[in-house]
């Protein structure tokens, strides 16, 4: 793990157990709303021990990073641009989940030289958020957590169906969201809801890109993931049947394969 300073605030980054090396290709992993670097734990270690410099970052105001949560997808994209440069890399494979996917998409559109390939997990060109969820995130965090947990995981995940024995997926997801700082989840959801630039950004992507979608995702449906991939020149889609929105936990091996496929040969 490392700490960098961006915009006067310390930023926490996990490396999967192996210190980053500028000689290795960088893979930047960007979490979703109200979460932190730990959602990529199962992929980070495999990539780090497979020859990549892993940068699983806590966005401002999240996890162990200082500062306030940024309030727009555009601001997150510009922050990611500064982050990659501060970490010592000219460019990187960038993977994002949900809100992180929107930020990664916008980054690739604004700074094409910064992104060597793009992995968008649980993504859509637009991600409108139900007004009840935004209100709960502002006023009653436990209710918001319950909504996200109910909508975000597939039926199999709720019943404990996962390749990793003993992993309580819904409970783990709830505990992570409950630890978010006051106002952070609301800021994140509002940023997703307000973002209207996804289609234009997708058309500007000039690197290899894949959308990894859950066949049972109720937050970013697979239909929307397919549509997003179709907007990206040369974009591809991988639909994981029966999986919900929290794909890194529900289908860790499939997400890892996508990351490896789109990181291979990039140095």
Buried (B, 14 or more C-beta within 10 A) or exposed (E): EEEBEBEEEBBBBBBBEBEBEEEBBBBBBBBBBBBBBBBBBBBBBBBBEBEBBBBBBBBBBBBBBBBEBBBBBBBBBBBBBEBBBBBEBEBBBBBBBBBBBBBBBBBBBBBBEBBBBBBBBBBBBBBEBEEEBBBBBBEEBEBBBBBBBEBBBBEBBEEEEBEEEEBEBBEBBBEBBEBBEEBBBBBBBBBBBBBEBBEEBBEBBBBBBBBBBBBBBEBBBBEBBBBBBEBBEEBBBBBBEBBBBBBBBBBBEBBBBBBBBBBBEBE
